[in-house]
Amino acid sequence: MAEKKIEELTYKEASQELERIIRALESGEMELEQSLESYTRGVALVKSLRERLDSAEQQVKILEKDMDGTDTLVAGEAASTDDTLSI
């Protein structure tokens, strides 16, 4: 069974997978190659989880600011990652 891409995992799924990886690495029963692959995946999961937490924290700050009536939360649109120049 192929692993899901990290960006396709929910926060909970990513967190649970990271816990499984940590337990497996701590057991010391994995081959070197498998340990390195698991470690690499674990680092990517940690990065993703931190980014999601940072994003959620920013959203909470915006909502709290909005609650006092000084600002309004407006849905934005992601910037284009296209490298072409549009005129």
Buried (B, 14 or more C-beta within 10 A) or exposed (E): EEEEEBEEBEEEEBBEBBEEBBEBBEEEEBEEEEBEBBBEBBEBBBEBBEEBEEEEEEEEEBEEEEEEEEEEEEEEEEEEEEEEEEE
